[in-house]
């Protein structure tokens, strides 16, 4: 892959907006129509709780919970779709499934809901992917993510009541595993012609404009000869006819 992968498209903004909009619509439906969908979260180690692996990222406890999740989700998903366009949907869809499954396995007996697990997937993936890629833009993105959301690392531990730290931990593990799995799918900086391994200086048209002392010449000798010939061939020929004047 070349640096062309880093280009803006409508989907970079449209997909994150659509994803966040769906979450807000689900919350509106939960509040206005059917509050019972709040129970569609992950119940660890129960057959019924498996449905929460798919539904839980779209369900939130209250407006504060929703607000705290949708803003970082939008920012991180925009970064994902811009820098990792070809694998972005794989990271999101499989990230939801795997992080949810880990939560279902290790979670406490409770109703685990919210998009925070996916957020941790994105934070973890973007950070470790940039480190593994060793690409200056991706490393800069990793540092920016750590600057913005580095404090979230504490919430993979049980430091706060009524918070699914298991979901956060599942997301962190999932993002790291995805960064390893997609490690070879990185955008490499575009190389100039003179950086290619098969580059031959003698065949370079630009380098032919320099003499053996490194002085730049506007035309090569053969070009000068060709130009002179073209000028001679293209010059108009003028024929003068002289007539003797008759004297009276």
C-alpha positions as CSV (number, residue, x, y, z in Angstrom):
1,X,0.0,0.0,0.0
2,X,1.2,3.5,-0.8
3,X,0.6,6.7,0.9
4,X,-2.5,7.1,-1.3
5,X,-4.3,5.3,1.5
6,X,-4.2,8.6,3.5
7,X,-6.8,10.4,1.6
8,X,-10.1,12.0,2.6
9,X,-13.4,10.6,1.4
10,X,-17.0,11.1,2.3
11,X,-17.1,7.9,4.3
12,X,-14.4,9.2,6.7
13,X,-17.0,11.5,8.2
14,X,-20.3,9.9,7.0
15,X,-19.8,6.5,8.6
16,X,-18.9,7.8,12.1
17,X,-21.8,10.2,12.0
18,X,-24.1,7.4,11.0
19,X,-22.8,5.1,13.7
20,X,-23.2,7.8,16.4
21,X,-26.7,8.7,15.0
22,X,-27.8,5.1,15.3
23,X,-26.7,5.0,19.0
24,X,-28.7,8.2,19.7
25,X,-31.8,6.9,17.9
26,X,-31.6,3.7,20.0
27,X,-31.3,5.7,23.2
28,X,-34.3,7.8,22.1
29,X,-36.3,4.6,21.5
30,X,-35.2,3.3,24.9
31,X,-36.4,6.5,26.6
32,X,-39.6,7.2,24.6
33,X,-40.9,3.8,23.5
34,X,-39.5,0.7,25.1
35,X,-37.2,1.1,28.2
36,X,-36.9,-2.7,28.3
37,X,-34.3,-2.8,25.6
38,X,-31.8,-1.7,28.3
39,X,-31.8,-5.3,29.4
40,X,-30.3,-6.4,26.1
41,X,-26.8,-6.1,27.5
42,X,-24.1,-8.7,28.1
43,X,-24.9,-11.1,30.9
44,X,-21.7,-13.0,31.4
45,X,-21.8,-16.8,31.0
46,X,-25.5,-17.0,30.2
47,X,-27.0,-18.1,27.0
48,X,-29.4,-15.1,27.0
49,X,-26.5,-12.8,27.6
50,X,-24.9,-13.7,24.3
51,X,-27.2,-11.4,22.4
52,X,-25.7,-8.5,24.3
53,X,-22.4,-9.0,22.4
54,X,-24.2,-7.5,19.4
55,X,-26.6,-5.1,21.0
56,X,-24.8,-3.8,24.0
57,X,-22.6,-1.2,22.2
58,X,-25.8,0.6,21.1
59,X,-27.4,0.7,24.6
60,X,-26.6,3.2,27.3
61,X,-27.7,3.8,30.9
62,X,-28.4,7.6,30.6
63,X,-27.6,10.7,28.7
64,X,-24.2,11.2,30.5
65,X,-23.2,7.7,29.7
66,X,-24.2,8.3,26.1
67,X,-22.4,11.6,25.8
68,X,-19.1,10.3,27.3
69,X,-19.1,7.5,24.8
70,X,-20.3,9.0,21.5
71,X,-17.7,11.9,21.4
72,X,-14.6,9.7,21.6
73,X,-16.2,7.1,19.5
74,X,-16.7,9.7,16.7
75,X,-13.2,11.0,17.0
76,X,-11.5,7.6,17.0
77,X,-13.7,6.2,14.2
78,X,-12.9,9.2,12.0
79,X,-9.2,8.5,12.6
80,X,-9.7,4.8,11.8
81,X,-11.5,5.4,8.5
82,X,-8.9,7.9,7.4
83,X,-5.7,6.1,8.3
84,X,-6.9,2.5,8.1
85,X,-9.6,2.7,5.4
86,X,-9.2,-0.8,4.0
87,X,-9.5,-2.6,7.4
88,X,-11.7,-0.1,9.2
89,X,-14.9,-2.1,9.0
90,X,-13.1,-5.3,10.0
91,X,-11.8,-3.6,13.1
92,X,-15.2,-2.3,14.1
93,X,-17.4,-5.3,13.4
94,X,-15.0,-8.0,14.7
95,X,-13.9,-5.6,17.5
96,X,-17.5,-5.5,18.7
97,X,-17.8,-9.3,18.6
98,X,-14.5,-10.2,20.2
99,X,-14.5,-7.6,22.9
100,X,-18.1,-8.5,23.7
101,X,-17.2,-12.2,23.9
102,X,-14.3,-11.5,26.2
103,X,-16.6,-9.5,28.4
104,X,-19.1,-12.4,28.4
105,X,-16.4,-14.8,29.6
106,X,-14.7,-12.7,32.3
107,X,-17.4,-10.3,33.4
108,X,-19.2,-10.1,36.7
109,X,-22.9,-11.2,36.9
110,X,-24.3,-7.9,35.7
111,X,-25.8,-6.2,32.7
112,X,-22.9,-4.8,30.7
113,X,-23.9,-2.1,28.3
114,X,-22.3,0.8,26.4
115,X,-19.9,1.5,23.5
116,X,-16.9,1.9,25.8
117,X,-15.7,-1.6,24.9
118,X,-15.5,-0.6,21.2
119,X,-13.8,2.7,22.2
120,X,-11.1,0.7,24.0
121,X,-10.7,-1.4,20.9
122,X,-10.1,1.7,18.8
123,X,-7.7,3.3,21.3
124,X,-5.7,0.1,21.7
125,X,-5.6,-0.7,18.0
126,X,-4.6,2.8,16.8
127,X,-1.9,3.1,19.4
128,X,-0.3,-0.3,18.9
129,X,-0.7,-0.3,15.1
130,X,1.2,3.0,14.9
131,X,4.0,1.6,17.1
132,X,4.2,-1.6,15.0
133,X,4.0,0.2,11.6
134,X,6.9,2.6,12.3
135,X,5.3,5.1,9.9
136,X,5.8,8.7,11.0
137,X,2.2,9.7,10.5
138,X,0.8,6.6,12.3
139,X,3.3,7.1,15.2
140,X,2.1,10.7,15.5
141,X,-1.5,9.5,15.5
142,X,-0.6,7.0,18.3
143,X,0.9,9.8,20.4
144,X,-2.1,12.0,19.8
145,X,-4.4,9.1,21.0
146,X,-2.4,8.6,24.1
147,X,-2.4,12.4,24.8
148,X,-6.2,12.5,24.4
149,X,-7.3,9.2,26.0
150,X,-4.2,7.8,27.8
151,X,-5.9,8.3,31.2
152,X,-8.5,5.6,30.1
153,X,-5.9,2.9,30.9
154,X,-6.9,3.1,34.6
155,X,-10.4,2.0,33.8
156,X,-9.4,-1.5,32.7
157,X,-9.1,-2.1,36.5
158,X,-11.9,-2.2,39.0
159,X,-11.3,1.3,40.3
160,X,-14.9,2.6,40.0
161,X,-18.3,1.1,41.0
162,X,-21.0,0.5,38.4
163,X,-18.5,0.5,35.5
164,X,-17.8,-2.4,33.2
165,X,-14.0,-2.6,33.6
166,X,-14.2,-6.1,32.1
167,X,-15.6,-4.5,28.9
168,X,-12.8,-2.0,28.8
169,X,-10.2,-4.8,29.4
170,X,-11.8,-6.9,26.6
171,X,-11.6,-3.9,24.2
172,X,-7.9,-3.3,25.1
173,X,-7.0,-6.9,24.5
174,X,-8.9,-7.0,21.3
175,X,-7.3,-3.9,19.9
176,X,-3.8,-5.2,20.7
177,X,-4.6,-8.5,19.0
178,X,-5.9,-6.8,15.9
179,X,-2.8,-4.6,15.7
180,X,-0.7,-7.8,15.7
181,X,-3.0,-9.5,13.2
182,X,-3.0,-6.6,10.8
183,X,0.6,-5.7,11.4
184,X,1.7,-6.3,7.7
185,X,-1.2,-4.2,6.3
186,X,0.5,-0.8,6.7
187,X,0.8,2.2,4.5
188,X,4.3,2.7,3.3
189,X,5.7,6.1,2.4
190,X,5.8,6.6,-1.3
191,X,9.3,6.3,-2.7
192,X,10.8,8.7,-5.2
193,X,12.3,7.4,-8.4
194,X,15.8,7.9,-7.1
195,X,15.0,5.8,-4.0
196,X,14.0,2.7,-6.0
197,X,16.5,-0.2,-5.8
198,X,16.8,-0.4,-9.6
199,X,17.6,3.3,-10.0
200,X,20.3,4.0,-12.5
201,X,21.7,7.5,-12.5
202,X,22.9,7.3,-16.1
203,X,19.3,6.7,-17.3
204,X,17.9,9.7,-15.4
205,X,16.9,12.5,-17.8
206,X,17.3,15.1,-15.1
207,X,20.8,13.9,-14.1
208,X,21.9,14.1,-17.7
209,X,21.7,17.9,-17.4
210,X,24.7,17.9,-15.1
211,X,28.3,17.7,-16.4
212,X,31.1,15.8,-14.8
213,X,31.9,18.7,-12.4
214,X,28.3,18.9,-11.2
215,X,27.5,22.1,-13.2
216,X,23.9,22.3,-14.5
217,X,23.5,22.8,-18.2
218,X,20.2,23.8,-19.7
219,X,20.6,21.5,-22.8
220,X,22.7,18.4,-23.4
221,X,25.0,18.5,-26.4
222,X,22.8,16.2,-28.4
223,X,19.8,18.4,-27.5
224,X,21.7,21.5,-28.7
225,X,22.5,19.8,-32.0
226,X,18.9,18.7,-32.4
227,X,17.6,22.1,-31.5
228,X,20.0,23.8,-34.0
229,X,18.9,21.4,-36.8
230,X,15.2,22.1,-36.0
231,X,15.9,25.8,-36.1
232,X,17.7,25.6,-39.4
233,X,15.0,23.4,-40.9
234,X,12.2,25.6,-39.6
235,X,13.8,28.9,-40.6
236,X,12.0,30.6,-43.5
237,X,14.0,30.9,-46.7
238,X,13.9,34.3,-48.3
239,X,14.8,34.7,-51.9
240,X,15.8,38.2,-53.2
241,X,15.3,39.1,-56.9
242,X,17.1,42.1,-58.1
243,X,16.0,43.9,-61.3
244,X,18.0,46.5,-63.0
245,X,16.3,49.8,-63.2
246,X,15.9,51.2,-66.7
247,X,17.4,54.6,-67.2
248,X,15.6,57.1,-69.3
